[in-house]
Amino acid sequence: MLEDEKAQLERELVEAKLEAMQLAQLQELSGLLNYDYTKTKFNVVSCDVTLENLSDWKGIFTINKGSEAGIEKGDVVINGVGLVGKICEVGSGWAKVKPVIAEENNISFMLARSNNQLGVAFGSKNGKFGGYMFDENSTVAESDILITSGMGIYPAGIEIGSVTSVSFNDDKLIKEVTIEPAVDFTSLRKVAVII
């Protein structure tokens, strides 16, 4: 019972964080677009992980809810810690999730401490992210927290992970980063789908 209550509180915290960041953006845009941002609200569906194959860091795992709960292909999956992935296949009573650490994923991010410093993260074979900053003069440093920028399918403000190393690539003239995912995929049991 305590585990369910904790999961509910984690979902509410994630939803509140997402709403706060997007509310500021929507307020700014609403004047330009004459759009009523107060009608926008995230719906989150809580799910259990029922089948997993994450040992190769590219594994797709299954959750116990699907189309009957309003889940669709492309929906974003999170947990109380950060970004998990996206729905890649869905049926009644189940859905498959492709984790963000899959090699072919690219995620636009920004530094949590400075939203004008942007970059791109991509999955790697070792269960971490690789990535790079758009600005070669970025002040990115070890231990910086990276969050989604809002460009692409992922809403802004979801934690991706933290920077474990920074290096400068002289050939490409970019700062490259190694990122430890916020989510521990090896012990993932509960997730939430943003619908």
N, C-alpha and C positions, 0 to 999 in steps of 0.2 A: 504494500500500500504506500509506504514511504517512497519507493522507487517511482511509482506512478505519479505521486505528488511532485517529486523532484523533476521528472520529465515534463510535467505540465508547467511548472515554474520556468524551466529552461526554454520551453516553447514560447511562453509569454514574454520572456526577456528578449529572445531573438526577434520576435514580432515587433516589440517596442523599439528596438534598435533600428530595425529596417524602416519602420514607420517614421521615426524621428528624422532620419537622414533624407528620406524621400519627401517628407512633408516640406522641408525647407526648399528642396528643388522644385516641387510642384507649386508652392506658393509663388516662387519667382516666375515660373512659366505661366501660371494661371492668368496673370494680368495680360500677357502677350497673346495668349490663345483664347481668352475668355472661357476658360475651362473650370468647372467646379471640382476642385481637387478633394473636397470633403467626401465625395462619393467613393474615392479610391480606398480600398482596404485589403490587406493581405488576408487570405484564408490559408490556414495551415492545417494539414492532415498529418496526424501522428501515426507512425508505422513501426512495426518490428521487422528486423532483418531476419529472414527465414532461411536463406541459402546464400552462402558466400564462397567466393574463390578469389581471395585477394593476395594469395601468397606470391603471385608473379607481378603484383602491382598494376596489372591491367585487367584483373578479373571483374566481371560484371556480377553484381549480387542482386538477390531478389528480396522484395518487401511484400508484406501480407495484405496490402490494399492496392486497388487499381481503379479501373474506369467507374466502378460503382460508387467510389468516393470522390469522383470528379477529377481524378489524376489523368493527365494527358502526356503524350510524348513531348519531351522538351522542358517539362516542369523542373524547377530547381529543387534540389534536395540539400537540407542542412541538418545540423544537430545543435545542441546547446553550446558547442564550442566554435563551430565554423562551417565552412563550405564543404559539402560531401560530394556532390556531383549533379547529374541530371538524369531524368527518366529517358531511357532509350527504347523501351518497349513496354506496352501495357495491355492488360486483359482484365477480365472481371475477377477480382479477388487477389490480384498480383500485379506487380510491375517490376521491371528490371532497371537497375541503376548503374550507370557508367560513372565510376569515381573520377574526380578531377585530376587524380594523379596518373590517369591513363596518358600514354605518351603523345597521342594525337590531339589532346586538348590544349587550347591556348586561352588564357584568361587575362584580361586587362585588369591591372591593379594600380593602386596608389598607396603611398605611404600613409599610415594612419595619422602620423603627426604633421603631414604636409600634403594636402590633397592636390597640389599642383605638380607633384613629382610622380610621374606615371611610368609604367613599364608593362611588360608582358611576361607571364609565367607559363611554363609548359611542363608536362609530366616527364618523368624519367624512369629508367629501369630500377633504380635503387630505392624507390618509394619516397623520393623527395621531389621537389620542383627545381628546375633550372629556370633562369629568366634573365632579363636585361632591362635596363632603364632606357627610356627614350632620350634623356638628356645626359650627355657624357659628363657634365659637371654636377650631376645629382649628388646630394649629400647623404645618400643611402649608406647605412652602417649596419654592422652586425647587431642583432637583437631588434632591429626595426620590425614593427608589426605591419604586415601588408593586408589590405582589404580590397574587395572588389570595387572597381571604379564606376560601375553602372553602365559601361559600354559593353554591348553584346547582350547575351541572355541573362546574365547574373545581375540582380539588383545591387545597387551601391551599398557598401558598408558591411558586407559579410567578411569576417576574417578568413584569410587564406592560410596564413602561417607567419613564421618569423624568419628573418634573414640570418643564415649561419655563416656565410662568407661573402665577401665582395672582392672582385678583381677587375682590372681594366684590360680589355682585349685591344691590343695595339693594332691588330690587323683590321678589325671592324670599327675601332674607335668608339666602343661602348663599354659601359660598366655592366658586368655580368654578376648575377647573384645566385647563390644556392639557398633554397628555402625549405625549412622544416614545416611540413603541413601542421595546421592547428589540430586537425582531426587524427586520432589514432585509428587507422583503418583496420588494424589487426584485432581490435576489441570492440568494434562497432556493433551495437545491439539494437539501438533505437534511433530513428531518424524522423524528420518532418519534411513534408513536401509542400512547397508554396504553390497554391493553385489560384 
